[in-house]
Each structure stands twice: as structure tokens, then as C-alpha cells.
């Protein structure tokens, strides 16, 4: 089945936030993704966050960088769930690599979560809001984390879900999302994997090293861009959505929605994670997950 395209039903009004609150209240009751155009026009970051500006403002700041041989971090490789190598590099070096002025083994992606914007790049906080006011009002809370994303076109986020309401804001470039609703859980395979991490050797090659202190990790082995339907035939019944989020736009991605993410080269984004409500919707998903496992649909 061909993926469907996600439309953009909301636009940030010039004279207030009423329509946005109504839109998000609706999606909070019946969670579904929503792209909001012109959501970030009042952010200084939208005009300021060029590579020269970042180099001048935070170029000497060391940031956590995920490094992988092929751009896939947190991904199934064979019988292992493999996490990226992590390096602390000056942001200016990352920018140099992105612009082709320097080389570094593997694919670089600034994707450290746990509010890396505040902990590693706090000089940039004044260029945007600390939260999204109308979203915080609609959700009844402030975000748990604000994360900064910057990377190469080859950097890919594998298919997964989060227990957060996600407001994903693209500052420059564009992000490409492939989405599945939680109701697709019976068609999306999970398996248990031994956790491991990439290690970057002095020769610039990668090796996979087991994380012996960690327990096995449940993860999705399927690549939605090239699904192995012979091995996972049920995935053909899943209902994928595709959307592209462009600079100045905000994607509301409800908690528990599965998502796979690609990007344009050098794309800069910020996302806000709001803790989900563990309410009836969560209970329904847990029931669906339990029934899926009991039926052996994985």
C-alpha cells in the first residue's frame, strides 16, 4: 500500500493563538499529527541561525555528536541494537564537515537529547522561546526537554515511538517524516536485541562493542523505506503517512506515533518534548500491544 500524504490543516494566525489552541485541543482529544505553517516567524532564530552565525556565536563550544558509519543511530544491525559512538567536538568542526571544509570518519549528527540546547548551547536560547506558549496552555504543562538537531543528509532516525508529545520545529532546511499511528502496532515488528555501541578506532574505522551491563532492548528491525515483506508480511497492512516539514513550520507529533526521520543536508531543528498523559489512550495502546504479543503477531 502506498503511503498517504499528511496535509497541513493549521496556520498560525496573525492576530492571536485561538485557532491554534482549538486545533491542538482537538488533536489532544483525538491525537493526530498536524503541521502548523508560519509557527516560528517571530523567532529570531529563523533569520539568525545561519552557519556563519552559529560559528561566530557558539563555534568554540563543544557539543555531543553521534557518529555512525552509515548515518543510522539506534538501529538494528544483525542481532544487535547498535547505538552511535559519541564524540565531543567544537560546533565549528561539525559545521566545517557539513560544508566540506574538513573531514571526519563516519556521519555526524548533533542529536543529543535530554535538553542539549540548554545544557550545551545555552547561548542560543535567547533566539527562541523557552517553550511554545499556546502548546503549553493546550497541554497543561511545560516541556521536559528542548533539543537541538543538526546533521548531514545521510543521518537518519530509525522507526520508533516516544512517550512524549513532540513539537518539532524546523529552523532551516527540511525534515522528512514517515509516520504510523499507534493503531498500526500489530503490523510493526518488535524483537529483543543485545545492546551495543559503535566505537571509533584510531584508524578511523568502526567496531561494534556489546554493552554488557545493559539488558536486552526491544526495537523495530524493519526499515520502512525498504521493508522486507517476505520476513514481515503484516507490515503491508500498515497505514503510513509521509510529510515534509519546512523551515518556519512546526509538526505536532502525538505521543506513541511511530516515526522515521530523514533531513536535508545541514538542516537545523529544535524540538520540545512534553510528557504524555498516561490516560485512557495510553491504556488502549498498552492493551493493543499486549494483544499483539499474545497473538504472536511480532
N, C-alpha and C positions, 0 to 999 in steps of 0.2 A: 504494500500500500504506500502511495506517495505521501510524503509529509505535507501537512497543511501549513499555511502561512498565517502567522499571528498578525492581526490588524492592530491599528493604533487608535483606540477609541477615545482617548482623552488628550486634551491640550491645556496647558497651563494658561488660565485666563489672565488678561492684562489687569483686571480690576479687583482681584481677590482670589481666595482659595476655596470658595464654596463648592464649585464643581468638582474640584479635586477631592475634597473631603467626601462628597457624595459618592464619587467614583470608588474611592478606597474603602468606604464603609460597605459598599455593595460587594466588592471583591473580598472583603474580610468575612462577610457572611457566606459568600459562595466563591471560595478562593479560585482565582484565575489570573494568569499574567496580564499585565497591562503596560503598554508603552505610553509614556507621557511626553509629548513634544514640548520643546521650549521650557523644560522644567528647571534648567540651570542658567538661564540667561542673566540672572542677577549675580551669579558667582564671578568674582574677579578671576578665578582660575581659568574660566573658559577663554578669556583673552590673554592671560598671562603665562599659562603653562606650556610654553614652547621649550624645546631643548636648550636654547641659549639661556632662557630664564632659569630653568632648573639647574643648569650648570653653574650659573652665577650665584644662585640662592642657596643651593644645597649640594653643589657638586663635590665638595670635600667630605660630605657626610657619608659614613659607611652604612650600608643597608644590607639586610639579609637577602640573598639572591638564591633562588632554586636553580640548580644546574643539572641538566639531564643530557644524555647522548642524543635523544631524538625529539625533545620538546614535551614529552609526556611525563608529568609528575603524578605521583599517587596513581599507579596504574598496574594492572596485572601483566606480568611477564612470566610465562611458563606457569610454575606452581608457586610463584612468589607475588606478594603485593609489594611493589617497589616504590619507595619514597625518594625524592630527589636528594642529591648532595646539596649541602648548604654552604655558601661562601659569604663572607662579609667583605664587600667591595665598595670603594668610593662610587657614589652615584655617577660621577663624571666618567668613570671607566665603563660603566654599563652603557651610558649614552654614547661613548666612543665606539663601543662594539656595535650598537644599533646603527650608527652612522657609517660603519665600515672603516673607521679610523684606527681601530685596534682589533685584536683577535683574542678570543678566549675559547678554550675547549668546550664543546657542547653548546647547548641552547640555554640562554639566560632568561630568567623570569623573576621580576620582583613581585612576589605573591605572598609574602609572609603575612599571616593573618594575626589574630589577637591584637587588632588595633595598631598595626605597624605605622599608620600615618601619625598617630600621636606619639608613639614610642621612639620612632626612628627619624621622622621627617616633620617634627613639630613646627619648624619654621614655615611650613606651607599651610598651617591650619587657618591662618587669617585670610586665606584666599578662598575659603568656602565656609559654609555654615557648619556648626558642630553637630547638627542633626538636620533632618528635614521637618520643619515645624508642623506642616499640615499632616504629614505622615505620623509624626509622634502623637499628634492630637487624635488622629483616627485610630491608631493602635493602642493609645493609652499608656505609652511608655517612651523612654528614650533609648537609643541604640546601645547594645552591649559592646559593639566594636565598630570602628571606622577603618577600612583597609584601603591601601594604595596599591595599584596594579600597573605594571609597566613591563613590556616584554617584546620579544621577537614574534614574527608571524608564525613561526614554527612551534611556538609554545601553545599547548593545548591542555584544557582541563577535561579529564575523562568523565564519563557519565556517572553522576552520583546525586545524592539529595542531601539537604541540610535541614536541621531543626531550627531554622531561623526564617523570619520574614526578611526578604532581601530587597533592598532598594539599590539597584545597580546603576551608577551614573557615569556616562562616558564623557570625558572632558575633551579628548581629541582622538581622531581615528574612529574605528567602529569595532563592535563586538558582534559575533555571530553565535546565536544560541540555538541549540536543538533541545526541545523540551518534551517531557512526558508528564501527564497528570498522575497523581498518586493512584488513580484507579487503574493505571497500566501495570501496577505491581505484579499481577500474576504472569505477565508476559516478559518481565525483565528478570534475567537470571542473576542470582547471587550464589557465590561459593565462598568457602573458607580458605584463606591463604596464609602461609607463613610470611610475616612481615620482614622486609629487608630494605636496605637503602643503597643507593649508588654511592660509591666512593671514587673520587677523582685522584688518580695516581700522579706522581711527579712527572711521568712521561706524557701526561695529558690524555690518558685513556681512562675508561670507566670499568669498575668491577662492582659486582653485587655482593653485599655482605649482609648476612642474616642479623636481625635484631633479636638476639636470643632472650632478652629479658621481657619481650612483648608477647602477648597472647595472639592467637590467630585472628585475622581480620576478615570480616565479611565484605566482599566487594563485587562489583559488576564486571565480569570478564568480557562483556560484549562491547565492540566498537560500533556505535550506531551509524557511523559513516560507511562502514563496510561489514554489516552483520553476517556472521556465519550461521545462515539459516538451516544448514544441514545439522549443525550441533544444537542450535537454539531455535527450532521451528516456531515456537509460540510467539517469538518476537514479531513475526509477520502480522500478528493481530494488534500490535500496539499502535497507538494513535499519536504520532509525532507532530509537533508544531515547530516551525522554524521562524526565527525573526532576526533582524539586524537592528542593533541599537547604535545610533549615530551620535556624533558629538552634540552635546546640549540636550540629549534625551535621557530619560530615566526609565528603566524597566523595573516594575514591581513584580517580583518573583515570589509567589507564596511559598511558605514552608512546605516541605515534603514533595515539592515538584522536582522531578529528575531533570538534570540539565548537563549538557555537554557544551563547551565553550571554545570558540576559536576567535582570532582577532586579526586586525590589520597590523602591519609592522610598525612598532613604536607606539601602539595605542596606549593612551593613559586613561585610567578609570579610577573611581573611588566607589566603594560600596558600603552601605550601612546595614548592619545586622541587628535586627530586633528579635528578641527571644519570642518564640511562638507561644501561643496559648495551648496548654495541654487539656483541651476541651473535648467535646463530642467528636469533632472532626479527627482529632488525633486518635481517639478510641476506635473510630471506624477504620482508620488506616491500620492500627495495630491488629484489629480483627481480620482485615483483609490479608495482612502479612502472615498471620498465624494460619489462616485457611490455605493460603498459597503453599506454605511449608508442609502443612498436614496432607495436602493433596499431591505432594511431590512434584509440583509444577516447576521447581527450580531445576 
